[in-house]
């Protein structure tokens, strides 16, 4: 005779299974439950228990009497707590299986968690050791490089000692051969001592020969080259427009030197380079201008006395006739200097200056460019408007006699 589960077991399982009718339908639809029952519909025990629990008046004795008087219409297996309940119990009331770590598939038991913590800590210590090692290596490399650079600077400065190639120069010429100049030369020529020594000697001898020009800064003004401001990083900007060139290029070299010295005076302590703008609009070709010697001398001064003083060179509206002159000079320009040269149109230059400079300086340079392109403004009117930025940041007349 089939028996029924005790009332307290039935109520507990009913609560765990949720709604009794829904649970009944789920079990009835389950293929696994149907297979275990052998295709025989099982009495709805949960429904009885739920009615008992809901009514609250039924007793265990009356339930047993009802079950004893009921005759099944088909053979049934001996009643167990219910073939479906064991399948539900592990998922609900059984001990849950250990979850897997999503990243490594490891069990999250306390032992494995401790192992993971130890492994993470070990990996962290390993990473810290590697980072410290790299920092120490870089620090050691910088220290060694600094020691090598100090030795190279000492070698260059020894050229000014008595009995050395530059020992007979004046103190004025030797004054320029300080550590900062030696460092710029070594940076310019990538630590090549013979090359740096050659440029060092050339620069100091050139300074000796041009002592009056450097000391007094008096020169013949043949163009409008002057300091017109600085970019947002503090690099002074030298501007010249060839429409305002009044003398041959060879006669403007002294003015270029003076303008460069004035730009260096305007440099803040952390800045060492100057930006140049060559506006080739209105370029007039003279027979003497076809001689590349003045430009070659200027390039040599940039590679020697003014080594590592060039931030960038912006060439605006280069005419086709100037390409021949460029082709003659370009092979003599070092690759490092070539990478600092930019060829632009007037529109491109204005946009570029707008980005590189603050609003005041950008507006000033744009106004100068527009003035030089206005055919209604004469040279004399332009000369009266030429201003430069002084060492104090003030706008002053560019030339005493323009």
MIMAR-233518 format. One record per residue (C-alpha): x, y, z; residue number from 1. Coordinates in steps of 0.001 Angstrom, whole numbers, plus 500000, padded with zeros to 6 digits. Layout:
residues N
{X X&Y Y&Z Z&i NUM}
...
This chain:
residues 402
{X 500000&Y 500000&Z 500000&i 1}
{X 501463&Y 503365&Z 499059&i 2}
{X 502411&Y 505527&Z 501943&i 3}
{X 502756&Y 509302&Z 502183&i 4}
{X 505586&Y 511430&Z 503475&i 5}
{X 505213&Y 512893&Z 506921&i 6}
{X 503428&Y 516221&Z 507100&i 7}
{X 506414&Y 518310&Z 508252&i 8}
{X 508581&Y 516934&Z 505436&i 9}
{X 505896&Y 517707&Z 502888&i 10}
{X 505457&Y 521270&Z 504149&i 11}
{X 509172&Y 521932&Z 504128&i 12}
{X 509600&Y 520644&Z 500618&i 13}
{X 506579&Y 522629&Z 499505&i 14}
{X 508138&Y 525837&Z 500758&i 15}
{X 511438&Y 525049&Z 499060&i 16}
{X 509802&Y 524133&Z 495800&i 17}
{X 507785&Y 527388&Z 495701&i 18}
{X 504256&Y 527417&Z 494446&i 19}
{X 502817&Y 523910&Z 494644&i 20}
{X 500789&Y 523972&Z 491406&i 21}
{X 503735&Y 525442&Z 489473&i 22}
{X 506044&Y 522839&Z 490959&i 23}
{X 503601&Y 520126&Z 489997&i 24}
{X 503499&Y 521311&Z 486399&i 25}
{X 507296&Y 521574&Z 486236&i 26}
{X 507723&Y 518017&Z 487450&i 27}
{X 505038&Y 516758&Z 485122&i 28}
{X 506774&Y 518408&Z 482154&i 29}
{X 510249&Y 517197&Z 483147&i 30}
{X 511407&Y 514290&Z 480928&i 31}
{X 513688&Y 513009&Z 483679&i 32}
{X 510812&Y 512852&Z 486175&i 33}
{X 508617&Y 511082&Z 483661&i 34}
{X 511348&Y 508518&Z 483042&i 35}
{X 511777&Y 507821&Z 486733&i 36}
{X 508018&Y 507384&Z 487170&i 37}
{X 507882&Y 504967&Z 484257&i 38}
{X 505297&Y 507061&Z 482554&i 39}
{X 502843&Y 506687&Z 485447&i 40}
{X 501214&Y 509773&Z 486822&i 41}
{X 502024&Y 510155&Z 490498&i 42}
{X 499540&Y 511333&Z 493117&i 43}
{X 499799&Y 515029&Z 493803&i 44}
{X 501305&Y 514868&Z 497258&i 45}
{X 502385&Y 518489&Z 497269&i 46}
{X 498891&Y 519638&Z 496418&i 47}
{X 497520&Y 517750&Z 499403&i 48}
{X 500170&Y 519130&Z 501678&i 49}
{X 499593&Y 522637&Z 500450&i 50}
{X 495893&Y 522298&Z 501107&i 51}
{X 496672&Y 521066&Z 504580&i 52}
{X 499002&Y 523902&Z 505239&i 53}
{X 496515&Y 526425&Z 503850&i 54}
{X 493496&Y 525082&Z 505689&i 55}
{X 495287&Y 524536&Z 508959&i 56}
{X 492562&Y 522107&Z 510199&i 57}
{X 493711&Y 518803&Z 508721&i 58}
{X 495492&Y 516264&Z 510878&i 59}
{X 497991&Y 513515&Z 510204&i 60}
{X 495488&Y 510812&Z 511274&i 61}
{X 492807&Y 511853&Z 508802&i 62}
{X 495398&Y 512022&Z 506029&i 63}
{X 496523&Y 508493&Z 506764&i 64}
{X 492900&Y 507256&Z 506812&i 65}
{X 492212&Y 508851&Z 503464&i 66}
{X 495332&Y 507300&Z 502000&i 67}
{X 494372&Y 503827&Z 503370&i 68}
{X 490943&Y 503920&Z 501711&i 69}
{X 492269&Y 505070&Z 498349&i 70}
{X 492921&Y 502300&Z 495835&i 71}
{X 495318&Y 503188&Z 492970&i 72}
{X 494002&Y 502532&Z 489474&i 73}
{X 497423&Y 501423&Z 488204&i 74}
{X 500429&Y 499729&Z 489720&i 75}
{X 502665&Y 502166&Z 491597&i 76}
{X 506124&Y 501763&Z 493074&i 77}
{X 506551&Y 501819&Z 496769&i 78}
{X 506198&Y 505348&Z 497950&i 79}
{X 509429&Y 507210&Z 498652&i 80}
{X 509733&Y 510773&Z 499874&i 81}
{X 509075&Y 511442&Z 496197&i 82}
{X 511288&Y 510660&Z 493241&i 83}
{X 511461&Y 514358&Z 492363&i 84}
{X 512495&Y 515598&Z 495759&i 85}
{X 515976&Y 514105&Z 495859&i 86}
{X 516712&Y 515950&Z 492558&i 87}
{X 515561&Y 519214&Z 494113&i 88}
{X 517185&Y 518813&Z 497492&i 89}
{X 520865&Y 519093&Z 496453&i 90}
{X 520138&Y 522217&Z 494448&i 91}
{X 518209&Y 523853&Z 497272&i 92}
{X 519045&Y 522478&Z 500656&i 93}
{X 522182&Y 520479&Z 499898&i 94}
{X 525735&Y 521728&Z 500402&i 95}
{X 526553&Y 524008&Z 497433&i 96}
{X 529428&Y 523059&Z 495215&i 97}
{X 532537&Y 525191&Z 495335&i 98}
{X 532372&Y 527955&Z 492756&i 99}
{X 535099&Y 528305&Z 490184&i 100}
{X 537257&Y 531308&Z 489737&i 101}
{X 536198&Y 532857&Z 486473&i 102}
{X 539706&Y 533834&Z 485512&i 103}
{X 541702&Y 530745&Z 486382&i 104}
{X 539099&Y 528027&Z 486904&i 105}
{X 540399&Y 527412&Z 490404&i 106}
{X 538215&Y 526559&Z 493339&i 107}
{X 537425&Y 529481&Z 495633&i 108}
{X 537976&Y 527417&Z 498754&i 109}
{X 539912&Y 529110&Z 501586&i 110}
{X 543027&Y 527089&Z 500747&i 111}
{X 542990&Y 528072&Z 497097&i 112}
{X 542177&Y 531651&Z 497965&i 113}
{X 545200&Y 531702&Z 500236&i 114}
{X 547318&Y 530243&Z 497443&i 115}
{X 546029&Y 532892&Z 495034&i 116}
{X 546778&Y 535624&Z 497553&i 117}
{X 550304&Y 534320&Z 498038&i 118}
{X 550766&Y 534046&Z 494270&i 119}
{X 549459&Y 537594&Z 493716&i 120}
{X 551694&Y 538928&Z 496430&i 121}
{X 554647&Y 537097&Z 494898&i 122}
{X 553817&Y 538486&Z 491465&i 123}
{X 553509&Y 541968&Z 492949&i 124}
{X 556904&Y 541657&Z 494590&i 125}
{X 558369&Y 540395&Z 491309&i 126}
{X 556897&Y 543339&Z 489402&i 127}
{X 558231&Y 545762&Z 492009&i 128}
{X 561698&Y 544208&Z 491767&i 129}
{X 561665&Y 544495&Z 487978&i 130}
{X 560493&Y 548108&Z 488133&i 131}
{X 563149&Y 548984&Z 490690&i 132}
{X 565770&Y 547229&Z 488581&i 133}
{X 564783&Y 549202&Z 485477&i 134}
{X 564877&Y 552453&Z 487395&i 135}
{X 568277&Y 551646&Z 488811&i 136}
{X 569502&Y 550708&Z 485344&i 137}
{X 568231&Y 553971&Z 483852&i 138}
{X 569685&Y 555948&Z 486731&i 139}
{X 573014&Y 554202&Z 486271&i 140}
{X 572916&Y 554851&Z 482516&i 141}
{X 572168&Y 558543&Z 483065&i 142}
{X 574945&Y 558790&Z 485609&i 143}
{X 577403&Y 557107&Z 483244&i 144}
{X 576259&Y 559327&Z 480352&i 145}
{X 576678&Y 562382&Z 482554&i 146}
{X 580186&Y 561283&Z 483466&i 147}
{X 581053&Y 560724&Z 479810&i 148}
{X 579613&Y 564119&Z 478861&i 149}
{X 581600&Y 565795&Z 481639&i 150}
{X 584804&Y 564244&Z 480277&i 151}
{X 583956&Y 565380&Z 476742&i 152}
{X 583208&Y 568927&Z 477898&i 153}
{X 586511&Y 568986&Z 479702&i 154}
{X 588299&Y 567898&Z 476521&i 155}
{X 586683&Y 570704&Z 474510&i 156}
{X 587446&Y 573356&Z 477101&i 157}
{X 591062&Y 572231&Z 477269&i 158}
{X 591425&Y 573549&Z 473709&i 159}
{X 591532&Y 577041&Z 475257&i 160}
{X 594445&Y 576221&Z 477587&i 161}
{X 597886&Y 577701&Z 476999&i 162}
{X 599725&Y 575896&Z 474253&i 163}
{X 596499&Y 574518&Z 472784&i 164}
{X 594974&Y 575576&Z 469416&i 165}
{X 592802&Y 578271&Z 471032&i 166}
{X 595198&Y 579293&Z 473768&i 167}
{X 596132&Y 582569&Z 472052&i 168}
{X 592558&Y 583891&Z 471797&i 169}
{X 591340&Y 586802&Z 473890&i 170}
{X 589266&Y 586406&Z 477003&i 171}
{X 586318&Y 587814&Z 475054&i 172}
{X 586461&Y 584909&Z 472615&i 173}
{X 587092&Y 582302&Z 475344&i 174}
{X 584154&Y 583605&Z 477344&i 175}
{X 581785&Y 581964&Z 474884&i 176}
{X 583399&Y 578544&Z 475259&i 177}
{X 581557&Y 577643&Z 478458&i 178}
{X 579968&Y 574343&Z 479475&i 179}
{X 576586&Y 575287&Z 477997&i 180}
{X 578096&Y 575872&Z 474541&i 181}
{X 580106&Y 572640&Z 474745&i 182}
{X 576982&Y 570744&Z 475731&i 183}
{X 575041&Y 572142&Z 472776&i 184}
{X 577817&Y 571136&Z 470385&i 185}
{X 577955&Y 567615&Z 471791&i 186}
{X 574184&Y 567340&Z 471487&i 187}
{X 574303&Y 568718&Z 467954&i 188}
{X 576899&Y 566183&Z 466802&i 189}
{X 575805&Y 563231&Z 468969&i 190}
{X 578927&Y 563189&Z 471110&i 191}
{X 581320&Y 563170&Z 468146&i 192}
{X 584364&Y 564789&Z 469785&i 193}
{X 586404&Y 565487&Z 466601&i 194}
{X 583407&Y 567137&Z 464917&i 195}
{X 582448&Y 569092&Z 468016&i 196}
{X 586084&Y 570207&Z 468513&i 197}
{X 586220&Y 571456&Z 464927&i 198}
{X 583045&Y 573531&Z 465374&i 199}
{X 584231&Y 574727&Z 468788&i 200}
{X 587428&Y 576159&Z 467301&i 201}
{X 585580&Y 577699&Z 464352&i 202}
{X 583014&Y 579386&Z 466610&i 203}
{X 585536&Y 580949&Z 468987&i 204}
{X 587701&Y 582210&Z 466142&i 205}
{X 584617&Y 583672&Z 464444&i 206}
{X 583746&Y 585429&Z 467701&i 207}
{X 587244&Y 586886&Z 467873&i 208}
{X 586932&Y 588212&Z 464328&i 209}
{X 583487&Y 589747&Z 464920&i 210}
{X 584157&Y 591186&Z 468356&i 211}
{X 582976&Y 594708&Z 467502&i 212}
{X 579725&Y 593515&Z 465923&i 213}
{X 578885&Y 591282&Z 468901&i 214}
{X 579818&Y 593877&Z 471503&i 215}
{X 578178&Y 596951&Z 469947&i 216}
{X 575488&Y 595308&Z 467797&i 217}
{X 575763&Y 598109&Z 465295&i 218}
{X 575098&Y 596981&Z 461756&i 219}
{X 573690&Y 598049&Z 458437&i 220}
{X 569968&Y 597377&Z 458248&i 221}
{X 569062&Y 595913&Z 454906&i 222}
{X 565802&Y 594146&Z 455789&i 223}
{X 563000&Y 594038&Z 458354&i 224}
{X 564303&Y 590997&Z 460308&i 225}
{X 563420&Y 591404&Z 463968&i 226}
{X 561969&Y 589670&Z 467036&i 227}
{X 558177&Y 589902&Z 466798&i 228}
{X 557226&Y 587830&Z 469849&i 229}
{X 557464&Y 584318&Z 471237&i 230}
{X 555441&Y 581120&Z 470970&i 231}
{X 553520&Y 579576&Z 473845&i 232}
{X 556624&Y 577659&Z 474943&i 233}
{X 558722&Y 580842&Z 475174&i 234}
{X 560799&Y 580425&Z 472000&i 235}
{X 561493&Y 583865&Z 470490&i 236}
{X 560265&Y 584336&Z 466912&i 237}
{X 562351&Y 586104&Z 464281&i 238}
{X 560417&Y 587350&Z 461263&i 239}
{X 561607&Y 588724&Z 457942&i 240}
{X 559859&Y 589354&Z 454625&i 241}
{X 561918&Y 589518&Z 451463&i 242}
{X 559618&Y 592187&Z 450047&i 243}
{X 561329&Y 594521&Z 452514&i 244}
{X 564877&Y 593462&Z 451657&i 245}
{X 566660&Y 596622&Z 450579&i 246}
{X 570237&Y 595284&Z 450231&i 247}
{X 571829&Y 592203&Z 448790&i 248}
{X 571837&Y 589108&Z 450949&i 249}
{X 575573&Y 589307&Z 451578&i 250}
{X 575098&Y 592751&Z 453149&i 251}
{X 572375&Y 591521&Z 455526&i 252}
{X 574439&Y 588885&Z 457334&i 253}
{X 575479&Y 591221&Z 460156&i 254}
{X 571864&Y 592180&Z 460749&i 255}
{X 570967&Y 588470&Z 460988&i 256}
{X 573621&Y 587985&Z 463654&i 257}
{X 572382&Y 590962&Z 465678&i 258}
{X 568766&Y 589792&Z 465390&i 259}
{X 569808&Y 586347&Z 466589&i 260}
{X 571646&Y 587821&Z 469570&i 261}
{X 568577&Y 589895&Z 470456&i 262}
{X 566414&Y 586762&Z 470295&i 263}
{X 568828&Y 584953&Z 472628&i 264}
{X 568565&Y 587861&Z 475056&i 265}
{X 564781&Y 587370&Z 475098&i 266}
{X 564993&Y 583668&Z 475988&i 267}
{X 563650&Y 582575&Z 479382&i 268}
{X 566029&Y 580399&Z 481440&i 269}
{X 564563&Y 577081&Z 480252&i 270}
{X 564643&Y 577933&Z 476513&i 271}
{X 567666&Y 577624&Z 474204&i 272}
{X 566214&Y 577814&Z 470680&i 273}
{X 564661&Y 580373&Z 468327&i 274}
{X 561876&Y 580018&Z 465756&i 275}
{X 562456&Y 581698&Z 462371&i 276}
{X 559858&Y 582845&Z 459836&i 277}
{X 561087&Y 583614&Z 456329&i 278}
{X 558275&Y 585206&Z 454353&i 279}
{X 559385&Y 585027&Z 450712&i 280}
{X 556443&Y 587077&Z 449418&i 281}
{X 557626&Y 589836&Z 447068&i 282}
{X 561097&Y 588316&Z 446733&i 283}
{X 563150&Y 590345&Z 444263&i 284}
{X 565918&Y 588599&Z 442416&i 285}
{X 569188&Y 590353&Z 441974&i 286}
{X 572210&Y 588972&Z 440261&i 287}
{X 574016&Y 588966&Z 443586&i 288}
{X 571198&Y 586995&Z 445199&i 289}
{X 571927&Y 584078&Z 442901&i 290}
{X 575206&Y 583635&Z 444757&i 291}
{X 574593&Y 581029&Z 447491&i 292}
{X 577632&Y 582110&Z 449568&i 293}
{X 575651&Y 584324&Z 452037&i 294}
{X 573220&Y 581540&Z 452772&i 295}
{X 576054&Y 579045&Z 453152&i 296}
{X 577736&Y 581350&Z 455659&i 297}
{X 574486&Y 581656&Z 457560&i 298}
{X 574080&Y 577880&Z 457654&i 299}
{X 577642&Y 577531&Z 458906&i 300}
{X 576967&Y 580004&Z 461697&i 301}
{X 573890&Y 577988&Z 462691&i 302}
{X 575990&Y 574843&Z 462741&i 303}
{X 578797&Y 576433&Z 464743&i 304}
{X 578401&Y 579618&Z 466763&i 305}
{X 574608&Y 579245&Z 466994&i 306}
{X 574609&Y 575451&Z 467246&i 307}
{X 571375&Y 573981&Z 468604&i 308}
{X 569726&Y 577410&Z 468581&i 309}
{X 567212&Y 576605&Z 465831&i 310}
{X 563771&Y 575554&Z 467008&i 311}
{X 562156&Y 575583&Z 463561&i 312}
{X 562284&Y 577467&Z 460274&i 313}
{X 559016&Y 578341&Z 458529&i 314}
{X 559384&Y 579313&Z 454861&i 315}
{X 556271&Y 580997&Z 453444&i 316}
{X 555248&Y 581292&Z 449770&i 317}
{X 558474&Y 580075&Z 448238&i 318}
{X 558534&Y 581156&Z 444543&i 319}
{X 559578&Y 578767&Z 441832&i 320}
{X 562556&Y 580902&Z 440933&i 321}
{X 563971&Y 580277&Z 444404&i 322}
{X 563989&Y 576505&Z 443917&i 323}
{X 567329&Y 576647&Z 442134&i 324}
{X 568873&Y 578448&Z 445103&i 325}
{X 567301&Y 575914&Z 447479&i 326}
{X 568634&Y 573013&Z 445422&i 327}
{X 572146&Y 574468&Z 445649&i 328}
{X 572037&Y 574821&Z 449424&i 329}
{X 569896&Y 571861&Z 450489&i 330}
{X 572629&Y 569181&Z 450129&i 331}
{X 574798&Y 571175&Z 452565&i 332}
{X 572108&Y 571240&Z 455237&i 333}
{X 572424&Y 568468&Z 457869&i 334}
{X 569545&Y 566042&Z 458176&i 335}
{X 568744&Y 567165&Z 461703&i 336}
{X 568335&Y 570741&Z 460454&i 337}
{X 566248&Y 569657&Z 457456&i 338}
{X 563697&Y 568108&Z 459787&i 339}
{X 563164&Y 571544&Z 461366&i 340}
{X 562326&Y 573303&Z 458085&i 341}
{X 558652&Y 573705&Z 457084&i 342}
{X 557398&Y 575003&Z 453736&i 343}
{X 553934&Y 576612&Z 453904&i 344}
{X 551572&Y 578884&Z 452083&i 345}
{X 550438&Y 582124&Z 453706&i 346}
{X 547122&Y 580565&Z 454753&i 347}
{X 548816&Y 577527&Z 456251&i 348}
{X 551314&Y 579719&Z 458079&i 349}
{X 548575&Y 581834&Z 459648&i 350}
{X 546767&Y 578723&Z 460877&i 351}
{X 549992&Y 577265&Z 462223&i 352}
{X 550939&Y 580477&Z 464020&i 353}
{X 547466&Y 580633&Z 465529&i 354}
{X 548150&Y 577286&Z 467195&i 355}
{X 551767&Y 577930&Z 468197&i 356}
{X 551342&Y 581415&Z 469642&i 357}
{X 548990&Y 583167&Z 471992&i 358}
{X 546280&Y 585435&Z 470600&i 359}
{X 548296&Y 588656&Z 470894&i 360}
{X 551423&Y 587376&Z 469145&i 361}
{X 549448&Y 585497&Z 466486&i 362}
{X 547407&Y 588619&Z 465721&i 363}
{X 550586&Y 590701&Z 465474&i 364}
{X 552246&Y 588317&Z 463013&i 365}
{X 549112&Y 588034&Z 460881&i 366}
{X 548864&Y 591830&Z 460735&i 367}
{X 552513&Y 592063&Z 459600&i 368}
{X 551945&Y 589472&Z 456878&i 369}
{X 548822&Y 591241&Z 455640&i 370}
{X 550617&Y 594599&Z 455630&i 371}
{X 553419&Y 593153&Z 453493&i 372}
{X 550819&Y 591852&Z 451024&i 373}
{X 548937&Y 595133&Z 450770&i 374}
{X 550082&Y 596897&Z 447573&i 375}
{X 548680&Y 600213&Z 448802&i 376}
{X 551188&Y 600479&Z 451663&i 377}
{X 554583&Y 601818&Z 450601&i 378}
{X 557966&Y 600689&Z 451896&i 379}
{X 558425&Y 603921&Z 453827&i 380}
{X 555105&Y 603445&Z 455580&i 381}
{X 556006&Y 599878&Z 456449&i 382}
{X 559409&Y 600926&Z 457799&i 383}
{X 557785&Y 603371&Z 460206&i 384}
{X 555685&Y 600542&Z 461607&i 385}
{X 558528&Y 598083&Z 462184&i 386}
{X 558641&Y 597203&Z 465893&i 387}
{X 560456&Y 594510&Z 467817&i 388}
{X 559991&Y 592912&Z 471231&i 389}
{X 562745&Y 593908&Z 473655&i 390}
{X 564337&Y 591832&Z 476375&i 391}
{X 561772&Y 593233&Z 478804&i 392}
{X 558891&Y 592159&Z 476569&i 393}
{X 558104&Y 595677&Z 475403&i 394}
{X 557450&Y 596791&Z 471819&i 395}
{X 560178&Y 599225&Z 470760&i 396}
{X 561264&Y 600603&Z 467368&i 397}
{X 563066&Y 597843&Z 465513&i 398}
{X 565882&Y 600006&Z 464153&i 399}
{X 567268&Y 603391&Z 465046&i 400}
{X 567675&Y 604162&Z 461370&i 401}
{X 565258&Y 602113&Z 459338&i 402}
